[in-house]
Each structure stands twice: as structure tokens, then as C-alpha cells.
């Protein structure tokens, strides 16, 4: 969910609202994801997601709140 938000340009505030999760929980999830992927930035995490397979190579599915956006 956090990685899809990075690819879709959804802010953590929007994701927090749509998923009903506190912002600090998303921050902890993001930090864990970045460490797991050994990524230095959200952009780097997306690239690692493509490399390691969690994200489809042709783009990521749109996350919550991304209606009308192209992935």
C-alpha cells in the first residue's frame, strides 16, 4: 500500500484518511519498507520494487484516492 502510494503520488495524509490508519503507522511502515528494500528515497524504493518484483514493470496499480489517475 505504501509503495503503491509512492508510485501514484498519493500523500501519506491522503492514504491515512482513506485507509483509516494513523499517520505515524504509515511512517513506520514506510521506514520498514525502505530498510527492507535498502532504498535511500521513495523513488529508489519504487525502482527496487520493480527490480525485486513487488511492483509490475509496466507501472503500479493506482492506490486509494487515485481515481482518474493513470498509474
N, C-alpha and C positions, 0 to 999 in steps of 0.2 A: 504494500500500500504506500509506504514512504517512497520507495524507488519509483513507482508509477507517478507519484506526485511530482517528483523531480523532473521526470520526462514531460509531464503535461503542463508544467508551470503553475501548478496549484500550490498555494502557500500553506504552511502548516496551520495557520489560523483557519483557513477555509476547510482543510482536512479535519481539523479538530472539531469544527462545528458540524460537518457532515457525518462524521463517524461517532460523535459524542464522546471523544476522548480528550482528556486534559492535555494542554499544550506541552507540559513537561514530560508526559508519557511519550508523545511523538518525538520529542527531543532525545530522550533516552534510546528509543528505537532507532532513530537516525544515527546516533553515536555508535551504537552496537553494529548497525549495518555498515557504516563507514569503516569501522575496525575490521569487521569480517571480510570485507572486500579489499582492505588495505588501500582505501581511497583517500585522497587528500582534499577532495571537494565534492559537492553534489554532481558536478559534471563528470568528474573522474569516476564516481560511483556508478553513474549510468553507463559509461564506457566499460567498466568492469562487469556490470550486469550483462552487457552484450557479449563480452568475452567468455564469461563463465556460464552463460545460459539462462539466468533467471528472466531476462528480457528477450523478446523476439527481436531478431536482427532488423526487421523492417519497421520497427517502431514499437512503442509500448501501448497497451490498451489505455484508453482515457480513464482517468480516475474519477472519483465522485466530484460532482460540481463542474465537470468539463464538458457538459452538453454543448454541442455545436462546435467543439474544437476538434481539429484533426490531430491524431497522435503523431 
